[in-house]
Amino acid sequence: MHAPISLIILTYNEEENIRYTLECVEGWIDKVIIVDSFSSDSTINICEEFTDMIYQNPFENQAKQFNWALDNVPFLNEWILRLDSDELVPQELAQEICETLPSLPEDVTGIYLRRQVHFMGRWMRRGGYYPMWFLRLFKNGRGRYEEITEEHIVLTEGRTVRMKNDFIDCNRKGLTFWVDKHNNWAIGEMLDTMAASGEARMPEGTVESKLFGTQEQRKRWLKMKVYGRVPLFFRAFLYFIYRYFIRLGFLDGREGFIFHFLQGFWYRFLVDAKIYEARKFGTQVALANREYTKTKPWED
């Protein structure tokens, strides 16, 4: 089992996660490429056990770091796979990818993978969090990351297909890291939300908002046309009710309550608080905070 794929993983102090990710791709991925942001733990030592294609680049955000790899790493394969350092490819998905790639029509340039998020050891399969599809496998030269909060891969041409098996998101760093990561994300989400309402500049290459388009296009349409028109703070309450009760998040147990409350209410409320702060004191306050958080390159 072997696939002509270059896997790109962005790392920063990922000694708790990275070995599991590298072990699950060993033997069937042609090239494993690590783009590190000057880790101070044993991340690099672990990566050296699996690959010699390790690069260092100062971190600004995930999209720019990934696009830097596309532009600067030599001899990339025909296909590019993007995984976070806390994501796993089960054997069933690996086999499906290896069997599918050789038979794909020439006009297929991207492949969507379905994600399972595991939180505190439990799969979050409800609350609207599953199934969620991500364009993670694409032909070299046919895709780049858009540089906004969601950081989607955008294809320049061609069509996409979907795999039947899931990949797994399973971070082992604990709740404190999870909260810090979302606090950092809230700054970018605040700027993105304000750009959607015309209060800030929209980055180039942003996914088009379209109700009957792809998952990314629908999410942007809902953010701009529905969620963005609901009053600040009140929409965080409504979103949590939708996630936890209407989409049955309560069936995910105690871990599900923690996850859906923090991710579906606390995080959205925090974003609104940052929007309120920016409107009251100016976006330069948020931008100053963002300069501070550039020293902390979080993973998905």
Backbone bond lengths (Angstrom), bond angles and torsions (degrees), N, CA, C in turn:
res aa  C-N    CA-C-N  psi(-1)  N-CA   C-N-CA  omega(-1)  CA-C   N-CA-C  phi
1 M - - - 1.465 - - 1.526 109.11 -
2 H 1.330 116.34 119.38 1.464 120.86 -176.58 1.518 108.67 -155.19
3 A 1.336 116.45 144.79 1.462 121.07 -178.73 1.523 109.83 -134.75
4 P 1.347 117.59 140.86 1.474 121.73 178.99 1.524 111.07 -78.03
5 I 1.324 115.95 67.65 1.462 122.42 -172.86 1.519 109.82 -123.91
6 S 1.336 115.89 137.29 1.462 121.90 166.31 1.522 108.00 -100.69
7 L 1.314 115.94 118.10 1.467 121.99 177.94 1.521 108.92 -93.00
8 I 1.330 116.87 126.95 1.465 122.24 177.54 1.527 108.81 -111.26
9 I 1.329 115.86 123.81 1.467 122.43 177.91 1.520 108.47 -123.64
10 L 1.323 116.72 128.37 1.460 122.00 174.60 1.528 108.45 -92.64
11 T 1.325 116.86 134.14 1.459 119.68 -176.55 1.527 112.07 -132.57
12 Y 1.314 113.45 152.26 1.467 122.28 168.57 1.529 107.13 -162.45
13 N 1.323 116.63 109.71 1.471 122.15 -179.92 1.526 111.79 49.68
14 E 1.323 115.45 60.50 1.465 121.98 -176.18 1.522 112.78 -114.12
15 E 1.321 117.52 33.64 1.458 119.65 -177.13 1.529 112.92 -63.57
16 E 1.330 118.32 -23.76 1.466 120.77 178.68 1.530 112.47 -74.53
17 N 1.340 116.70 -24.56 1.457 120.61 -171.49 1.522 115.65 -114.23
18 I 1.321 117.45 -36.85 1.454 120.66 -160.73 1.526 113.73 -64.23
19 R 1.326 118.60 -33.39 1.467 119.65 -178.94 1.527 111.07 -61.00
20 Y 1.331 117.49 -42.01 1.462 121.09 -179.14 1.528 110.65 -62.79
21 T 1.323 116.36 -40.50 1.463 120.17 179.54 1.520 111.40 -65.87
22 L 1.333 117.03 -44.38 1.459 120.62 -178.54 1.525 112.11 -69.38
23 E 1.314 117.34 -35.05 1.468 120.00 178.97 1.523 111.60 -64.53
24 C 1.329 117.51 -35.77 1.460 119.45 -175.61 1.533 112.95 -77.32
25 V 1.334 118.55 -11.87 1.470 120.74 177.67 1.523 112.07 -109.71
26 E 1.324 116.46 -2.86 1.461 120.64 -177.03 1.529 110.08 -65.46
27 G 1.320 115.38 129.90 1.453 120.13 173.68 1.512 115.46 99.32
28 W 1.338 118.12 -24.76 1.469 118.11 -178.03 1.524 113.49 -118.26
29 I 1.323 117.73 -18.59 1.469 122.01 174.39 1.530 108.48 -88.25
30 D 1.327 117.58 133.30 1.460 120.95 -176.69 1.522 111.84 -69.19
31 K 1.348 117.43 -48.36 1.459 120.90 -178.65 1.517 110.51 -132.37
32 V 1.322 116.12 133.38 1.462 122.26 175.37 1.520 107.76 -112.08
33 I 1.330 116.40 120.02 1.457 122.67 -175.32 1.524 109.27 -116.32
34 I 1.311 115.94 124.25 1.461 122.26 178.59 1.527 108.66 -106.75
35 V 1.325 116.47 125.70 1.470 121.05 172.52 1.526 106.13 -113.72
36 D 1.311 115.20 104.36 1.462 121.88 -173.80 1.524 110.82 -99.77
37 S 1.322 115.24 155.56 1.471 121.39 179.01 1.520 110.19 -113.11
38 F 1.349 115.62 48.81 1.469 122.93 175.82 1.520 111.23 62.84
39 S 1.341 115.29 56.81 1.462 120.91 177.66 1.522 111.11 -60.16
40 S 1.333 115.63 147.34 1.465 121.34 179.73 1.524 112.16 -109.71
41 D 1.338 117.73 1.73 1.464 120.56 177.62 1.538 108.50 -104.97
42 S 1.316 117.30 -152.89 1.466 120.43 -175.51 1.531 113.15 -92.81
43 T 1.346 117.73 16.67 1.468 120.83 -178.55 1.524 112.08 -53.70
44 I 1.322 117.77 -49.55 1.463 121.24 -175.92 1.522 110.63 -64.94
45 N 1.310 117.78 -41.04 1.468 120.73 179.31 1.525 111.06 -59.84
46 I 1.329 116.15 -40.76 1.463 120.08 178.50 1.527 110.31 -66.78
47 C 1.333 116.25 -44.62 1.462 119.94 -178.55 1.528 111.58 -62.41
48 E 1.327 117.78 -35.03 1.457 121.18 -179.06 1.523 112.70 -64.77
49 E 1.345 117.39 -18.60 1.459 120.66 175.89 1.530 111.56 -72.41
50 F 1.350 117.18 -17.94 1.459 121.10 -173.33 1.527 113.64 -117.13
51 T 1.333 118.44 -24.19 1.462 120.79 -175.56 1.524 110.70 -156.62
52 D 1.334 115.45 153.39 1.464 120.36 172.92 1.524 111.56 -106.61
53 M 1.335 116.99 4.28 1.465 121.48 179.43 1.533 108.56 -94.04
54 I 1.325 115.69 76.88 1.462 123.15 -176.93 1.525 108.40 -120.24
55 Y 1.312 116.35 125.55 1.465 122.29 -177.01 1.522 109.50 -124.13
56 Q 1.322 115.76 151.69 1.459 122.08 176.35 1.519 109.05 -115.69
57 N 1.335 115.76 135.57 1.462 120.35 177.18 1.528 108.62 -152.61
58 P 1.327 118.28 135.04 1.482 119.63 178.07 1.522 110.80 -58.34
59 F 1.317 115.32 139.09 1.467 120.91 -175.42 1.527 111.03 -89.26
60 E 1.343 115.96 134.53 1.469 121.53 169.16 1.518 109.89 -118.15
61 N 1.317 117.37 -55.12 1.461 121.72 168.37 1.526 107.13 -154.77
62 Q 1.325 115.49 168.71 1.459 119.46 -173.19 1.528 112.32 -63.38
63 A 1.328 116.29 -41.21 1.460 119.51 -177.64 1.526 110.78 -62.31
64 K 1.330 117.56 -47.89 1.463 120.26 -179.70 1.531 111.39 -65.53
65 Q 1.332 116.07 -35.45 1.465 119.18 178.91 1.532 110.80 -66.60
66 F 1.316 116.50 -41.66 1.463 119.85 179.33 1.526 110.79 -68.30
67 N 1.325 116.89 -42.93 1.465 119.90 178.31 1.527 111.19 -64.70
68 W 1.329 117.10 -31.92 1.468 120.23 174.64 1.517 110.13 -60.38
69 A 1.329 116.45 -41.29 1.465 119.85 178.87 1.521 110.95 -63.68
70 L 1.335 117.43 -41.96 1.463 120.49 178.90 1.527 111.47 -60.60
71 D 1.336 115.94 -33.81 1.466 120.84 -175.12 1.530 113.62 -87.53
72 N 1.337 117.33 -20.90 1.462 119.61 -169.14 1.523 116.12 -121.77
73 V 1.316 117.88 -19.27 1.466 119.10 179.52 1.527 109.11 -83.09
74 P 1.335 119.21 124.14 1.479 121.24 -176.91 1.526 112.80 -80.33
75 F 1.317 115.53 158.57 1.458 124.01 170.12 1.529 112.86 59.94
76 L 1.323 116.38 43.79 1.453 119.99 175.36 1.524 110.28 -71.98
77 N 1.323 117.03 149.73 1.459 121.91 179.02 1.519 111.44 -73.05
78 E 1.326 114.59 176.83 1.461 120.18 178.46 1.520 111.29 -63.07
79 W 1.331 116.95 -36.29 1.461 121.61 -179.24 1.526 110.56 -111.80
80 I 1.336 115.85 142.34 1.468 123.20 178.50 1.523 108.59 -116.81
81 L 1.315 116.09 129.09 1.466 122.06 174.74 1.513 108.25 -112.60
82 R 1.325 116.38 135.67 1.460 121.17 177.47 1.528 108.67 -115.23
83 L 1.331 115.85 122.16 1.461 122.04 173.61 1.521 109.03 -128.31
84 D 1.325 115.55 147.68 1.455 119.95 168.45 1.522 108.94 -81.18
85 S 1.309 116.38 162.34 1.458 120.66 -176.80 1.521 113.11 -72.63
86 D 1.343 117.46 -4.25 1.463 120.40 176.13 1.532 111.58 -114.40
87 E 1.330 116.59 19.43 1.463 120.67 -177.87 1.530 110.82 -112.09
88 L 1.322 115.68 146.96 1.455 122.37 -174.41 1.521 110.59 -123.80
89 V 1.325 116.03 144.49 1.458 122.48 173.75 1.522 107.94 -109.75
90 P 1.340 118.36 104.93 1.459 120.13 178.17 1.521 111.46 -62.63
91 Q 1.329 116.28 161.03 1.456 121.95 -177.52 1.521 112.28 -57.75
92 E 1.333 117.20 -36.90 1.457 120.54 -178.05 1.523 111.59 -64.31
93 L 1.331 117.03 -40.59 1.460 120.27 178.69 1.523 110.72 -70.81
94 A 1.333 116.98 -40.43 1.465 120.14 178.37 1.520 110.92 -58.69
95 Q 1.324 116.89 -44.88 1.459 120.61 179.59 1.518 111.38 -65.49
96 E 1.330 116.85 -39.97 1.458 120.44 179.01 1.524 111.33 -62.39
97 I 1.332 116.95 -43.03 1.463 120.99 179.15 1.523 110.66 -62.16
98 C 1.335 116.72 -47.34 1.464 120.75 -177.90 1.522 111.71 -62.88
99 E 1.321 117.19 -35.57 1.461 120.78 -179.18 1.522 112.23 -79.78
100 T 1.339 117.39 -25.85 1.463 120.90 -174.20 1.524 113.09 -86.24
101 L 1.326 117.86 -40.19 1.466 120.76 -172.94 1.527 113.59 -53.97
102 P 1.335 120.06 -46.54 1.475 118.54 -176.57 1.522 114.44 -64.32
103 S 1.336 117.73 -21.78 1.463 121.00 -175.26 1.517 113.79 -100.03
104 L 1.329 117.78 3.17 1.462 120.24 -176.64 1.526 111.09 -73.78
105 P 1.331 118.29 141.70 1.473 120.94 172.84 1.526 110.62 -62.11
106 E 1.309 116.57 155.75 1.459 121.70 -176.10 1.520 112.55 -62.12
107 D 1.336 117.76 -29.93 1.461 119.87 -176.53 1.521 113.52 -81.16
108 V 1.330 118.45 -2.83 1.465 121.08 174.75 1.529 108.15 -83.60
109 T 1.319 116.59 114.93 1.472 121.39 -176.77 1.524 113.00 -116.79
110 G 1.324 118.00 -4.12 1.453 120.50 -179.51 1.515 111.36 -146.73
111 I 1.340 115.51 149.50 1.461 121.64 179.81 1.527 109.06 -130.43
112 Y 1.327 115.17 127.05 1.457 121.35 176.60 1.530 110.16 -87.02
113 L 1.331 115.73 135.77 1.454 122.43 174.71 1.525 109.09 -115.37
114 R 1.308 115.58 143.69 1.472 121.59 -178.15 1.530 109.41 -95.97
115 R 1.333 115.92 134.24 1.463 121.28 -172.89 1.524 112.71 -105.19
116 Q 1.312 114.89 137.04 1.463 122.65 165.61 1.524 107.92 -104.23
117 V 1.323 118.57 125.75 1.460 122.18 174.55 1.523 108.89 -99.16
118 H 1.325 116.21 123.99 1.462 122.00 176.26 1.527 108.02 -107.69
119 F 1.327 116.08 127.54 1.461 122.12 -175.92 1.518 107.92 -128.92
120 M 1.339 115.90 125.39 1.460 121.26 -177.19 1.532 111.07 51.33
121 G 1.329 115.44 37.85 1.448 120.72 176.17 1.506 115.93 83.00
122 R 1.332 117.97 4.75 1.465 120.39 -178.08 1.526 110.41 -123.92
123 W 1.318 115.79 140.20 1.458 122.09 177.98 1.525 109.03 -75.15
124 M 1.348 115.76 123.66 1.458 121.32 177.31 1.538 108.65 -86.94
125 R 1.323 115.99 84.67 1.467 119.64 -172.82 1.524 113.20 -95.27
126 R 1.329 117.49 -0.62 1.460 120.21 -178.65 1.528 109.84 -126.49
127 G 1.326 116.63 -167.87 1.451 119.93 -179.31 1.516 113.78 71.12
128 G 1.344 117.27 19.85 1.450 120.27 -178.80 1.507 114.06 76.71
129 Y 1.337 116.84 10.72 1.461 120.21 -176.35 1.519 113.15 -98.09
130 Y 1.329 116.15 -2.15 1.460 121.25 175.00 1.517 108.25 -151.79
131 P 1.346 117.98 135.78 1.474 126.34 -0.07 1.523 112.27 -82.38
132 M 1.323 116.40 145.41 1.457 123.19 171.53 1.524 107.94 -128.75
133 W 1.325 115.94 133.53 1.454 122.51 -173.59 1.524 110.85 -109.62
134 F 1.333 116.31 140.13 1.455 121.92 -179.21 1.525 109.72 -134.85
135 L 1.320 115.83 134.14 1.455 121.76 175.78 1.525 107.86 -77.63
136 R 1.315 117.10 97.09 1.463 121.84 -174.38 1.524 113.50 -114.84
137 L 1.320 117.61 -13.28 1.455 121.76 -178.67 1.524 108.16 -125.14
138 F 1.332 117.06 122.34 1.457 119.63 -174.49 1.527 110.05 -150.91
139 K 1.305 115.63 160.10 1.457 120.90 179.87 1.526 110.69 -73.50
140 N 1.304 115.07 139.05 1.457 121.54 179.53 1.530 110.41 -58.39
141 G 1.326 116.06 129.98 1.455 121.82 179.79 1.517 114.31 87.93
142 R 1.332 117.56 -3.64 1.463 120.61 -177.64 1.530 112.75 -111.49
143 G 1.338 117.52 3.97 1.460 118.75 -179.12 1.516 112.62 -154.25
144 R 1.327 116.27 151.24 1.456 123.90 174.29 1.515 108.47 -145.83
145 Y 1.324 115.36 162.15 1.454 119.38 177.17 1.523 110.73 -84.32
146 E 1.354 116.57 135.57 1.454 119.66 170.04 1.515 107.42 -76.99
147 E 1.315 117.01 142.63 1.460 121.31 -170.20 1.525 111.53 -98.98
148 I 1.337 115.48 61.02 1.456 121.68 172.46 1.514 107.53 -127.49
149 T 1.342 116.89 -173.33 1.452 120.48 -172.77 1.525 112.87 -58.10
150 E 1.348 117.98 -46.30 1.458 120.11 -176.35 1.523 112.07 -70.03
151 E 1.341 117.76 -28.56 1.452 123.14 175.65 1.523 111.70 53.94
152 H 1.326 116.17 59.01 1.456 121.43 177.11 1.526 110.61 -83.19
153 I 1.324 115.66 150.76 1.453 120.32 167.73 1.519 108.37 -77.89
154 V 1.320 116.31 131.39 1.464 122.27 178.88 1.525 108.30 -114.37
155 L 1.329 117.02 123.67 1.456 121.55 178.57 1.525 110.53 -81.95
156 T 1.326 115.63 143.68 1.466 120.22 177.09 1.522 111.65 -88.15
157 E 1.332 116.64 -20.87 1.458 120.44 178.48 1.524 109.05 -164.47
158 G 1.331 115.44 166.40 1.454 121.04 175.14 1.525 113.30 90.77
159 R 1.325 115.14 179.51 1.456 121.32 -179.96 1.529 110.03 -121.19
160 T 1.316 115.97 174.07 1.458 120.88 -173.71 1.530 111.04 -122.63
161 V 1.336 114.81 160.86 1.462 122.60 171.46 1.520 107.77 -132.87
162 R 1.343 116.21 173.36 1.458 121.21 -179.34 1.527 110.70 -122.98
163 M 1.333 115.24 144.12 1.451 121.03 171.60 1.541 109.37 -86.15
164 K 1.336 116.35 156.00 1.460 120.91 -177.83 1.525 112.80 -86.16
165 N 1.321 116.87 -28.11 1.462 121.05 -176.05 1.525 111.87 -96.65
166 D 1.327 116.62 158.10 1.467 123.37 -173.84 1.524 112.24 -95.19
167 F 1.358 115.00 154.45 1.458 120.27 160.93 1.518 107.92 -104.26
168 I 1.327 116.85 163.85 1.464 121.56 -169.25 1.522 110.84 -121.78
169 D 1.318 116.31 131.19 1.465 124.27 173.03 1.517 107.26 -100.82
170 C 1.341 116.84 114.60 1.466 120.63 -175.47 1.522 109.73 -144.52
171 N 1.334 116.98 89.40 1.464 121.28 -178.13 1.527 110.21 -85.76
172 R 1.320 115.83 133.40 1.466 122.03 -176.01 1.526 113.00 -104.61
173 K 1.336 117.67 11.99 1.464 120.10 -174.51 1.521 114.61 -85.19
174 G 1.317 118.31 -12.95 1.452 119.90 176.18 1.514 114.15 96.91
175 L 1.339 114.97 173.62 1.461 122.00 -170.79 1.528 112.92 -70.79
176 T 1.326 117.54 -35.75 1.469 119.19 -179.48 1.527 110.79 -61.14
177 F 1.325 116.65 -43.54 1.459 120.00 176.44 1.523 110.55 -62.40
178 W 1.325 117.00 -43.48 1.467 121.91 -178.89 1.530 110.44 -58.15
179 V 1.342 117.25 -44.49 1.467 121.41 -179.62 1.526 110.69 -66.55
180 D 1.337 116.66 -44.97 1.469 119.99 178.55 1.520 111.27 -59.91
181 K 1.331 116.39 -41.34 1.459 121.02 -179.87 1.520 111.08 -61.85
182 H 1.322 117.22 -44.31 1.465 120.14 -178.90 1.531 111.45 -71.29
183 N 1.313 117.66 -30.82 1.458 119.66 174.94 1.522 110.15 -63.40
184 N 1.322 116.16 -39.44 1.465 120.44 176.72 1.525 110.81 -67.29
185 W 1.330 117.05 -44.99 1.456 120.44 179.32 1.517 112.39 -59.65
186 A 1.328 116.98 -32.17 1.463 121.00 -175.84 1.523 112.06 -60.28
187 I 1.329 117.28 -28.77 1.463 120.14 178.84 1.528 109.90 -66.52
188 G 1.335 116.21 -48.97 1.458 119.80 178.28 1.518 112.03 -64.91
189 E 1.323 116.93 -38.40 1.464 120.54 178.58 1.521 110.75 -65.29
190 M 1.320 117.65 -37.80 1.462 121.77 176.71 1.529 110.49 -60.48
191 L 1.345 116.65 -47.81 1.457 120.35 179.82 1.525 111.65 -64.99
192 D 1.325 116.44 -38.64 1.460 120.75 179.53 1.525 110.81 -66.36
193 T 1.328 117.20 -42.72 1.462 121.27 179.72 1.520 110.89 -64.87
194 M 1.331 116.67 -40.24 1.462 119.76 178.44 1.525 111.02 -68.66
195 A 1.341 116.87 -33.33 1.465 119.79 176.00 1.517 110.31 -65.78
196 A 1.326 117.21 -38.59 1.460 121.22 179.91 1.522 111.93 -63.85
197 S 1.340 117.03 -28.40 1.462 121.14 179.60 1.525 112.61 -95.69
198 G 1.331 117.21 4.58 1.458 121.06 177.02 1.509 114.23 87.13
199 E 1.334 118.45 7.33 1.465 121.72 -178.74 1.528 112.55 -89.27
200 A 1.323 116.78 -8.86 1.460 121.28 177.82 1.520 107.75 -147.86
201 R 1.328 116.39 168.84 1.460 120.75 -177.22 1.519 110.44 -78.10
202 M 1.336 115.87 133.02 1.461 121.22 177.49 1.528 109.37 -79.79
203 P 1.337 118.12 128.08 1.471 119.81 179.54 1.514 111.50 -62.18
204 E 1.335 115.85 152.13 1.462 121.00 177.12 1.529 110.11 -67.81
205 G 1.333 115.91 148.94 1.456 120.49 177.15 1.513 114.25 78.07
206 T 1.345 117.76 15.05 1.458 121.27 -179.00 1.522 110.67 -69.69
207 V 1.333 115.65 142.73 1.461 120.84 178.53 1.520 110.25 -59.73
208 E 1.316 116.68 135.47 1.462 122.09 177.64 1.523 110.09 -68.64
209 S 1.337 116.61 140.51 1.460 120.20 176.33 1.520 109.35 -83.95
210 K 1.347 116.10 126.62 1.453 120.17 -176.93 1.527 108.28 -154.75
211 L 1.321 117.01 124.24 1.456 121.63 -176.34 1.522 111.88 -63.33
212 F 1.319 117.95 -39.64 1.457 121.31 -175.88 1.532 111.40 -109.07
213 G 1.322 115.61 34.24 1.450 120.42 177.78 1.514 111.96 -101.82
214 T 1.330 116.40 -147.82 1.454 121.59 178.45 1.525 110.23 -72.81
215 Q 1.341 116.07 173.96 1.466 120.14 177.41 1.519 111.13 -56.57
216 E 1.353 117.47 -42.96 1.465 120.90 -179.42 1.527 110.97 -64.82
217 Q 1.358 116.66 -41.33 1.461 120.38 179.81 1.520 111.56 -67.06
218 R 1.331 117.22 -38.13 1.475 120.52 177.04 1.520 111.09 -65.86
219 K 1.339 116.51 -42.90 1.463 119.66 179.04 1.524 111.44 -60.38
220 R 1.338 116.48 -42.16 1.468 119.31 179.43 1.521 110.84 -68.04
221 W 1.342 118.15 -37.77 1.459 121.12 177.48 1.520 110.21 -63.23
222 L 1.311 117.39 -45.15 1.462 121.06 179.98 1.526 110.99 -64.56
223 K 1.345 115.99 -38.41 1.458 119.29 179.00 1.530 111.28 -64.34
224 M 1.347 116.56 -42.62 1.458 121.04 -175.12 1.527 112.51 -80.67
225 K 1.337 117.00 -42.94 1.457 121.19 -170.58 1.523 114.06 -93.97
226 V 1.323 117.72 -23.29 1.464 120.20 -176.50 1.523 110.46 -116.86
227 Y 1.324 116.79 -69.91 1.462 120.79 -175.56 1.526 111.64 -58.91
228 G 1.329 116.95 -42.27 1.460 120.83 -176.94 1.514 114.46 -66.01
229 R 1.343 117.71 -17.30 1.461 121.12 -178.95 1.527 113.13 -94.80
230 V 1.320 116.75 -5.89 1.461 120.77 176.61 1.530 107.96 -84.88
231 P 1.336 118.93 142.22 1.476 121.17 -177.36 1.524 113.09 -56.00
232 L 1.339 115.51 147.38 1.458 121.51 176.08 1.521 111.07 -50.83
233 F 1.308 116.40 147.32 1.463 125.98 176.19 1.535 112.28 72.09
234 F 1.330 117.83 -47.97 1.458 120.15 -179.64 1.527 110.26 -61.94
235 R 1.333 116.45 -35.35 1.462 119.36 -178.30 1.515 112.13 -67.88
236 A 1.329 117.84 -27.56 1.464 119.77 176.36 1.527 110.73 -65.30
237 F 1.339 116.84 -40.25 1.470 120.83 175.86 1.531 110.31 -61.94
238 L 1.327 116.50 -47.13 1.461 120.22 -178.10 1.526 111.06 -62.79
239 Y 1.317 116.75 -40.12 1.451 120.28 -178.54 1.526 111.14 -65.29
240 F 1.328 116.84 -40.35 1.461 119.86 178.43 1.528 110.73 -65.04
241 I 1.315 117.03 -43.46 1.468 120.36 177.84 1.523 110.28 -59.38
242 Y 1.320 116.32 -43.03 1.467 120.74 178.34 1.520 110.63 -61.38
243 R 1.328 116.66 -47.63 1.461 120.83 -177.20 1.528 111.68 -67.21
244 Y 1.321 115.78 -47.81 1.467 119.39 -168.89 1.521 113.07 -81.77
245 F 1.324 117.88 -36.08 1.460 120.32 -176.01 1.533 112.21 -103.75
246 I 1.335 117.39 -53.73 1.465 119.42 -175.48 1.521 110.91 -69.24
247 R 1.350 117.81 -41.25 1.472 121.31 179.42 1.526 111.99 -93.76
248 L 1.339 117.51 13.88 1.471 123.96 168.28 1.523 113.80 65.86
249 G 1.329 117.45 31.53 1.451 119.98 177.38 1.511 113.16 -61.59
250 F 1.324 117.80 -25.05 1.466 121.08 -179.88 1.530 112.09 -63.55
251 L 1.335 117.63 -19.15 1.460 120.94 178.55 1.531 112.61 -76.33
252 D 1.329 117.46 -6.28 1.464 121.28 178.01 1.520 112.48 -86.46
253 G 1.343 117.40 10.72 1.454 121.16 173.46 1.518 114.06 75.82
254 R 1.340 115.70 -164.45 1.457 120.64 -178.54 1.522 111.42 -63.31
255 E 1.332 115.85 -41.24 1.460 119.42 177.26 1.527 110.29 -60.75
256 G 1.331 115.93 -37.59 1.460 120.13 178.34 1.508 112.54 -66.27
257 F 1.338 116.83 -38.40 1.469 119.55 177.51 1.527 110.18 -61.85
258 I 1.338 116.54 -45.91 1.463 120.17 179.11 1.526 110.27 -60.89
259 F 1.325 116.10 -46.94 1.461 120.37 -176.53 1.520 111.95 -65.52
260 H 1.323 117.59 -52.29 1.464 120.05 -175.48 1.524 111.69 -68.37
261 F 1.335 117.47 -31.94 1.469 119.48 176.67 1.525 110.49 -68.30
262 L 1.335 116.30 -48.50 1.463 119.32 -177.52 1.526 111.67 -70.09
263 Q 1.333 117.52 -45.61 1.451 120.34 -175.16 1.528 112.38 -81.20
264 G 1.354 116.62 -33.52 1.451 120.71 -176.72 1.516 114.92 -92.72
265 F 1.340 117.47 -22.08 1.478 119.61 179.27 1.529 111.67 -118.30
266 W 1.349 116.80 -60.43 1.467 119.39 -174.56 1.513 111.87 -57.18
267 Y 1.338 117.38 -46.54 1.463 120.72 -177.55 1.522 110.97 -64.65
268 R 1.339 117.77 -45.74 1.463 120.40 179.97 1.527 110.91 -65.35
269 F 1.334 117.56 -36.56 1.461 121.06 176.94 1.530 110.22 -65.40
270 L 1.329 116.63 -40.52 1.457 121.31 178.46 1.518 111.09 -62.20
271 V 1.330 117.25 -42.91 1.467 120.74 177.10 1.519 110.24 -58.77
272 D 1.342 116.81 -45.39 1.464 120.02 179.25 1.525 111.64 -63.35
273 A 1.335 116.97 -37.35 1.464 119.91 177.77 1.525 110.78 -63.22
274 K 1.325 116.76 -37.73 1.463 120.25 178.08 1.530 110.98 -70.58
275 I 1.328 117.15 -35.52 1.468 120.32 174.59 1.528 109.71 -63.15
276 Y 1.321 116.61 -44.75 1.465 121.43 179.11 1.532 110.39 -60.12
277 E 1.350 115.61 -43.38 1.464 120.37 178.92 1.529 110.82 -62.67
278 A 1.346 116.14 -43.19 1.469 119.80 -178.60 1.523 111.35 -65.25
279 R 1.325 117.06 -39.11 1.459 120.24 179.40 1.532 111.33 -68.99
280 K 1.322 115.90 -31.17 1.467 119.39 -177.81 1.523 112.32 -83.23
281 F 1.337 116.90 -39.25 1.463 119.97 -173.68 1.527 113.29 -115.43
282 G 1.346 117.32 -4.86 1.453 120.36 -179.30 1.517 112.21 100.88
283 T 1.328 115.91 148.81 1.463 119.92 -178.05 1.517 112.48 -68.09
284 Q 1.343 118.17 -15.55 1.457 119.32 179.44 1.524 111.35 -62.14
285 V 1.340 117.22 -27.21 1.464 120.18 176.84 1.524 109.66 -63.64
286 A 1.336 116.01 -47.66 1.463 120.39 179.00 1.521 111.34 -65.64
287 L 1.331 116.38 -40.17 1.453 119.30 -179.91 1.521 111.43 -64.55
288 A 1.328 116.91 -36.20 1.460 120.45 176.06 1.521 109.96 -62.97
289 N 1.344 116.38 -41.49 1.459 119.90 177.25 1.520 111.33 -64.18
290 R 1.328 115.75 -36.54 1.463 119.68 -179.35 1.519 110.46 -66.28
291 E 1.327 117.73 -37.73 1.456 119.42 176.96 1.521 110.31 -60.44
292 Y 1.341 115.94 -37.07 1.465 119.83 178.83 1.518 111.27 -65.66
293 T 1.361 117.12 -41.73 1.454 120.34 -175.40 1.522 113.23 -79.66
294 K 1.333 118.89 -6.71 1.458 120.17 175.69 1.519 111.89 -61.76
295 T 1.336 116.38 -21.05 1.451 119.96 178.72 1.515 112.25 -79.28
296 K 1.337 117.74 -1.14 1.452 121.99 -177.65 1.528 109.70 -125.43
297 P 1.333 117.73 86.02 1.465 119.98 -175.74 1.525 112.74 -81.04
298 W 1.304 117.13 94.85 1.456 121.20 -177.73 1.506 111.55 -77.21
299 E 1.337 115.46 155.86 1.456 122.09 174.26 1.521 109.29 -101.26
300 D 1.363 115.83 162.41 1.456 121.75 175.79 1.509 110.54 -63.24
